[in-house]
Amino acid sequence: MARHRSHSVAFKQQVAQEFLAGETLHGLAKRHDISRNLIRVWVEKYEAGALDDDAQAADLIQTYEARIAALERLVGKQALELEFLKGAQRLGPRPTGAPMSMKTGPAASPSRKDAV
């Protein structure tokens, strides 16, 4: 099965510059373990100016947004844990001598013999 990797803008620029400097497609593809067609696409984008500082900034923003989303999920999880622990603390500790089984329940109070 094919792997899907994400490459930085700086790496794409480097590969495009190496190709334009005279390196062969086959050599670059083999050395960096990427397809020759992908190198052609990167070179076209490089020549068109699509791999400039704005693209690097967009790449950096995407990285930051992913990190922010991960941190927000962690904060949400921790907030749930805190609420759970606060609720458990309000209930207080259970008496150690009380039965723990749902079947047995609390000890039955003796009934009055004269109850009607």
One Martini backbone bead per residue (centre of mass of N, CA, C, O) as a GRO file, in nm:
protein
  116
    1MET     BB    1   0.098   0.035   0.020
    2ALA     BB    2   0.074   0.359   0.002
    3ARG     BB    3   0.226   0.640   0.104
    4HIS     BB    4   0.156   0.934   0.309
    5ARG     BB    5   0.325   1.236   0.271
    6SER     BB    6   0.463   1.529   0.422
    7HIS     BB    7   0.607   1.823   0.292
    8SER     BB    8   0.796   2.076   0.302
    9VAL     BB    9   0.868   2.365   0.146
   10ALA     BB   10   1.175   2.351   0.171
   11PHE     BB   11   1.205   2.072   0.041
   12LYS     BB   12   1.076   2.140  -0.231
   13GLN     BB   13   1.279   2.361  -0.304
   14GLN     BB   14   1.532   2.188  -0.295
   15VAL     BB   15   1.452   1.986  -0.516
   16ALA     BB   16   1.404   2.194  -0.740
   17GLN     BB   17   1.692   2.313  -0.735
   18GLU     BB   18   1.841   2.051  -0.802
   19PHE     BB   19   1.711   2.012  -1.077
   20LEU     BB   20   1.792   2.295  -1.199
   21ALA     BB   21   2.109   2.223  -1.153
   22GLY     BB   22   2.105   1.903  -1.301
   23GLU     BB   23   1.953   1.693  -1.179
   24THR     BB   24   1.803   1.399  -1.184
   25LEU     BB   25   1.509   1.248  -1.145
   26HIS     BB   26   1.606   0.968  -1.062
   27GLY     BB   27   1.808   1.056  -0.841
   28LEU     BB   28   1.608   1.213  -0.663
   29ALA     BB   29   1.397   0.993  -0.620
   30LYS     BB   30   1.588   0.788  -0.487
   31ARG     BB   31   1.709   0.963  -0.255
   32HIS     BB   32   1.401   1.068  -0.145
   33ASP     BB   33   1.162   0.876  -0.198
   34ILE     BB   34   1.021   0.982  -0.475
   35SER     BB   35   0.847   1.085  -0.729
   36ARG     BB   36   0.890   1.217  -1.040
   37ASN     BB   37   0.620   1.363  -1.065
   38LEU     BB   38   0.647   1.528  -0.806
   39ILE     BB   39   0.891   1.687  -0.897
   40ARG     BB   40   0.756   1.823  -1.137
   41VAL     BB   41   0.546   1.976  -0.972
   42TRP     BB   42   0.745   2.136  -0.794
   43VAL     BB   43   0.889   2.281  -1.028
   44GLU     BB   44   0.644   2.429  -1.138
   45LYS     BB   45   0.581   2.581  -0.875
   46TYR     BB   46   0.854   2.719  -0.845
   47GLU     BB   47   0.844   2.873  -1.121
   48ALA     BB   48   0.556   3.014  -1.035
   49GLY     BB   49   0.581   3.087  -0.707
   50ALA     BB   50   0.432   2.875  -0.497
   51LEU     BB   51   0.718   2.843  -0.313
   52ASP     BB   52   0.696   3.066  -0.098
   53ASP     BB   53   0.644   3.244   0.186
   54ASP     BB   54   0.336   3.197   0.189
   55ALA     BB   55   0.354   2.888   0.190
   56GLN     BB   56   0.513   2.869   0.453
   57ALA     BB   57   0.300   3.009   0.628
   58ALA     BB   58   0.074   2.805   0.571
   59ASP     BB   59   0.227   2.562   0.684
   60LEU     BB   60   0.260   2.677   0.972
   61ILE     BB   61  -0.041   2.719   1.034
   62GLN     BB   62  -0.123   2.423   1.005
   63THR     BB   63   0.054   2.323   1.236
   64TYR     BB   64  -0.070   2.502   1.459
   65GLU     BB   65  -0.365   2.407   1.432
   66ALA     BB   66  -0.310   2.114   1.509
   67ARG     BB   67  -0.194   2.175   1.791
   68ILE     BB   68  -0.439   2.325   1.903
   69ALA     BB   69  -0.642   2.093   1.876
   70ALA     BB   70  -0.493   1.900   2.065
   71LEU     BB   71  -0.501   2.088   2.316
   72GLU     BB   72  -0.810   2.117   2.331
   73ARG     BB   73  -0.866   1.818   2.384
   74LEU     BB   74  -0.704   1.802   2.647
   75VAL     BB   75  -0.861   2.017   2.805
   76GLY     BB   76  -1.137   1.877   2.788
   77LYS     BB   77  -1.054   1.620   2.935
   78GLN     BB   78  -0.962   1.761   3.199
   79ALA     BB   79  -1.234   1.892   3.265
   80LEU     BB   80  -1.390   1.629   3.301
   81GLU     BB   81  -1.214   1.514   3.528
   82LEU     BB   82  -1.264   1.742   3.729
   83GLU     BB   83  -1.572   1.712   3.752
   84PHE     BB   84  -1.565   1.424   3.852
   85LEU     BB   85  -1.392   1.475   4.109
   86LYS     BB   86  -1.581   1.681   4.240
   87GLY     BB   87  -1.823   1.488   4.265
   88ALA     BB   88  -1.677   1.275   4.440
   89GLN     BB   89  -1.609   1.469   4.675
   90ARG     BB   90  -1.904   1.544   4.758
   91LEU     BB   91  -1.985   1.254   4.849
   92GLY     BB   92  -1.766   1.121   4.978
   93PRO     BB   93  -1.685   0.890   5.183
   94ARG     BB   94  -1.722   0.570   5.246
   95PRO     BB   95  -1.816   0.346   5.444
   96THR     BB   96  -1.645   0.061   5.552
   97GLY     BB   97  -1.900  -0.118   5.675
   98ALA     BB   98  -2.053  -0.115   5.426
   99PRO     BB   99  -2.211  -0.257   5.190
  100MET     BB  100  -2.129  -0.321   4.834
  101SER     BB  101  -2.380  -0.463   4.751
  102MET     BB  102  -2.677  -0.455   4.573
  103LYS     BB  103  -2.822  -0.705   4.695
  104THR     BB  104  -2.804  -0.636   5.002
  105GLY     BB  105  -2.766  -0.374   5.109
  106PRO     BB  106  -2.905  -0.249   5.360
  107ALA     BB  107  -2.995  -0.289   5.658
  108ALA     BB  108  -3.268  -0.400   5.801
  109SER     BB  109  -3.524  -0.292   5.970
  110PRO     BB  110  -3.702  -0.357   6.227
  111SER     BB  111  -4.009  -0.460   6.275
  112ARG     BB  112  -4.308  -0.412   6.395
  113LYS     BB  113  -4.534  -0.628   6.544
  114ASP     BB  114  -4.788  -0.410   6.555
  115ALA     BB  115  -4.820  -0.384   6.266
  116VAL     BB  116  -5.081  -0.346   6.005
   0.00000   0.00000   0.00000
